[in-house]
């Protein structure tokens, strides 16, 4: 069954920092190539999730990775522009010290080739869900608040239609040889959705609306079952 088309593709090279919007991306076994390959680890945190996220430091959203490291197989950044428009090498002590100072505790940069994800290596969101939350909240909501990897435009205006995709397969492109992922679970939201991606200002009504409308779930996570190319405008088919 044809579901719709890819409306936007995003990747986030450094966890919780600003993302990049792409026209084309490679979907590998560990998600979109170059996605969340770096993260800052909180040295004092001994839990199973030591990564520094925007929920702990909202200003992380305003750091913008850029550049292209020609020494890596994936398209990874070389530098980061800070909210104060200073530019540091991604792996530099200067950037580490800057982030540590803002956070108030020491951090170190980690690079994991298989990515540093919360639940799964790829997330998908329908535009109808975003529009539904907009209507209910009375806010103009930027899609980037939800930090999806893939946004899909469907003919339906029904929000949270992704819930019905769980347990089924999303196939991208014509035929049966393109990229595909198995939808494994709904995406339970955290306070990240409250932060404006351009200012880091908080608006708690966004998350309250998601809670009220759909028990705090918006979008879905998936596992890659077939690697391949993703492209804006590409047909998306829902399989068994």
C-alpha positions as CSV (number, residue, x, y, z in Angstrom):
1,X,0.0,0.0,0.0
2,X,1.5,3.4,-1.0
3,X,1.7,5.4,2.1
4,X,3.0,8.8,0.9
5,X,6.4,10.4,0.1
6,X,9.5,11.5,2.0
7,X,9.1,15.2,2.8
8,X,12.4,15.7,4.6
9,X,15.5,13.9,5.8
10,X,17.7,14.9,8.7
11,X,20.8,13.7,10.4
12,X,22.4,14.8,13.6
13,X,26.2,14.2,13.6
14,X,26.7,15.2,17.2
15,X,24.0,14.0,19.6
16,X,21.7,16.9,20.7
17,X,23.5,19.5,18.5
18,X,21.9,21.1,15.5
19,X,21.0,18.7,12.7
20,X,21.5,18.8,8.9
21,X,18.6,18.7,6.4
22,X,19.5,16.5,3.4
23,X,18.1,15.9,0.0
24,X,19.7,12.4,-0.3
25,X,21.0,10.1,2.4
26,X,22.3,6.5,2.6
27,X,20.5,4.3,5.0
28,X,23.0,1.8,6.5
29,X,22.6,-0.9,9.1
30,X,23.3,1.7,11.8
31,X,20.8,4.3,10.5
32,X,21.5,7.2,8.3
33,X,25.1,7.5,7.4
34,X,26.9,9.9,9.8
35,X,23.9,10.2,12.2
36,X,24.7,10.6,15.9
37,X,28.2,9.2,15.5
38,X,29.5,11.6,18.2
39,X,28.2,12.5,21.7
40,X,29.6,14.2,24.8
41,X,29.8,11.8,27.7
42,X,29.3,13.2,31.2
43,X,32.3,12.0,33.2
44,X,30.6,12.1,36.6
45,X,27.6,10.1,35.3
46,X,28.0,6.3,36.0
47,X,24.5,5.4,34.7
48,X,23.8,3.4,31.6
49,X,23.0,6.6,29.7
50,X,25.9,9.1,30.4
51,X,25.4,11.1,27.2
52,X,24.9,14.9,27.5
53,X,21.6,15.8,25.9
54,X,19.7,19.0,25.3
55,X,17.3,17.9,28.1
56,X,20.3,18.6,30.4
57,X,21.8,21.5,28.4
58,X,19.3,23.1,26.0
59,X,22.0,25.3,24.5
60,X,23.5,22.2,22.8
61,X,20.8,22.7,20.1
62,X,22.5,25.9,19.1
63,X,25.9,24.3,18.4
64,X,26.2,23.7,14.6
65,X,28.6,21.0,13.3
66,X,30.1,21.8,9.9
67,X,32.9,20.8,7.6
68,X,33.6,17.5,5.9
69,X,36.2,15.0,7.2
70,X,37.8,13.5,4.1
71,X,39.6,10.9,6.2
72,X,36.4,9.0,7.2
73,X,34.1,6.7,5.2
74,X,31.0,8.6,6.4
75,X,30.3,12.3,5.9
76,X,31.4,13.5,9.4
77,X,31.9,17.1,10.5
78,X,35.3,18.6,11.3
79,X,34.3,21.7,13.3
80,X,31.5,23.2,15.4
81,X,30.1,26.7,15.5
82,X,29.1,27.7,19.0
83,X,26.0,29.9,20.0
84,X,28.5,32.8,20.3
85,X,29.7,32.1,16.7
86,X,33.1,30.9,17.8
87,X,34.5,28.0,15.7
88,X,36.4,25.1,17.1
89,X,37.6,21.8,15.8
90,X,35.1,19.1,16.8
91,X,37.8,17.0,18.6
92,X,39.5,20.0,20.2
93,X,40.1,20.6,23.9
94,X,38.7,24.1,23.3
95,X,35.2,22.7,22.4
96,X,35.3,20.2,25.2
97,X,36.1,22.9,27.7
98,X,33.4,25.2,26.3
99,X,30.7,22.5,26.6
100,X,32.0,21.5,30.1
101,X,31.8,25.1,31.2
102,X,28.2,25.6,30.0
103,X,27.1,22.3,31.5
104,X,29.0,22.8,34.8
105,X,30.7,19.5,34.8
106,X,33.4,17.7,32.8
107,X,32.5,16.0,29.5
108,X,34.5,14.2,26.8
109,X,33.7,13.6,23.2
110,X,33.0,10.0,22.1
111,X,32.9,8.7,18.6
112,X,31.0,5.4,18.1
113,X,30.9,4.0,14.6
114,X,27.5,2.3,15.2
115,X,26.0,5.5,16.5
116,X,24.7,6.7,19.9
117,X,21.0,6.4,20.0
118,X,18.3,6.6,22.6
119,X,16.1,3.6,21.5
120,X,16.7,2.8,17.8
121,X,18.9,3.9,14.9
122,X,16.2,5.6,12.9
123,X,13.0,7.6,13.7
124,X,10.1,8.5,11.4
125,X,7.4,11.1,11.8
126,X,4.4,12.0,9.6
127,X,3.6,15.6,8.9
128,X,0.0,15.0,9.8
129,X,1.1,14.4,13.4
130,X,3.0,17.7,13.5
131,X,0.0,19.6,12.0
132,X,-2.3,17.9,14.5
133,X,-0.2,19.0,17.4
134,X,-0.1,22.5,16.0
135,X,-3.9,22.7,15.8
136,X,-4.4,21.3,19.3
137,X,-1.7,23.5,21.0
138,X,-2.4,26.7,19.1
139,X,1.3,27.0,18.3
140,X,3.3,27.2,15.1
141,X,5.5,24.1,15.6
142,X,8.8,23.5,13.8
143,X,9.2,19.9,12.6
144,X,12.7,20.0,13.9
145,X,11.5,20.0,17.5
146,X,10.9,16.3,17.1
147,X,14.3,15.6,15.6
148,X,13.1,12.9,13.1
149,X,15.4,11.2,10.6
150,X,12.6,10.9,8.1
151,X,9.4,13.0,7.8
152,X,6.7,11.5,5.6
153,X,3.9,13.4,3.9
154,X,0.7,11.3,3.7
155,X,-2.7,12.0,2.2
156,X,-4.3,11.6,5.6
157,X,-4.8,14.5,7.9
158,X,-5.1,12.2,10.9
159,X,-2.4,12.7,13.5
160,X,-0.5,9.8,15.0
161,X,-1.2,7.5,12.1
162,X,2.3,6.1,12.7
163,X,1.0,4.1,15.6
164,X,-0.6,1.7,13.2
165,X,2.7,1.1,11.4
166,X,4.3,-0.7,14.4
167,X,5.1,-4.3,13.4
168,X,5.0,-3.5,9.7
169,X,7.7,-2.5,7.1
170,X,8.3,0.8,5.5
171,X,9.8,0.5,2.0
172,X,11.4,3.4,0.2
173,X,11.4,3.9,-3.6
174,X,9.9,1.9,-6.5
175,X,10.0,-1.9,-6.5
176,X,11.3,-4.2,-3.8
177,X,15.0,-3.5,-3.9
178,X,15.2,-0.1,-2.1
179,X,15.9,0.7,1.5
180,X,13.4,-0.7,4.1
181,X,12.9,-0.6,7.8
182,X,10.8,-2.5,10.3
183,X,8.8,-0.3,12.6
184,X,9.5,-1.6,16.1
185,X,8.0,0.8,18.6
186,X,6.3,4.2,19.1
187,X,8.5,7.1,20.0
188,X,7.9,8.2,23.6
189,X,8.8,11.9,23.8
190,X,10.9,13.8,26.3
191,X,11.3,17.5,27.1
192,X,13.4,17.9,23.9
193,X,10.2,18.8,22.0
194,X,9.7,21.8,24.2
195,X,12.8,23.6,22.9
196,X,12.8,25.8,19.9
197,X,15.6,24.5,17.6
198,X,16.7,28.1,16.7
199,X,16.6,29.7,20.2
200,X,16.5,26.9,22.7
201,X,13.6,28.7,24.4
202,X,11.3,26.4,26.3
203,X,7.5,26.0,25.7
204,X,6.2,23.3,27.8
205,X,2.8,23.4,26.1
206,X,4.2,21.3,23.2
207,X,4.9,18.2,25.3
208,X,1.7,18.7,27.3
209,X,-0.2,18.6,24.0
210,X,1.5,15.4,22.9
211,X,0.7,13.8,26.3
212,X,-2.9,15.0,26.1
213,X,-3.5,13.8,22.6
214,X,-1.6,10.5,22.4
215,X,-0.1,9.5,25.8
216,X,3.2,11.3,25.0
217,X,3.9,9.3,21.8
218,X,4.6,11.0,18.5
219,X,6.3,9.1,15.6
220,X,8.0,5.7,15.5
221,X,11.4,4.0,15.7
222,X,12.6,1.4,13.3
223,X,15.3,-1.2,12.6
224,X,16.9,-1.3,9.2
225,X,16.1,-4.5,7.3
226,X,17.5,-3.4,3.9
227,X,20.1,-0.7,3.3
228,X,19.8,1.7,0.4
229,X,19.2,5.3,-0.6
230,X,16.7,7.7,0.8
231,X,15.7,10.7,-1.3
232,X,13.2,13.6,-0.7
233,X,10.1,13.0,-2.8
234,X,10.7,9.2,-2.8
235,X,7.6,7.0,-2.6
236,X,7.0,5.2,0.7
237,X,5.1,1.9,0.8
238,X,3.7,0.2,3.9
239,X,4.2,-3.5,3.8
240,X,3.3,-6.4,6.0
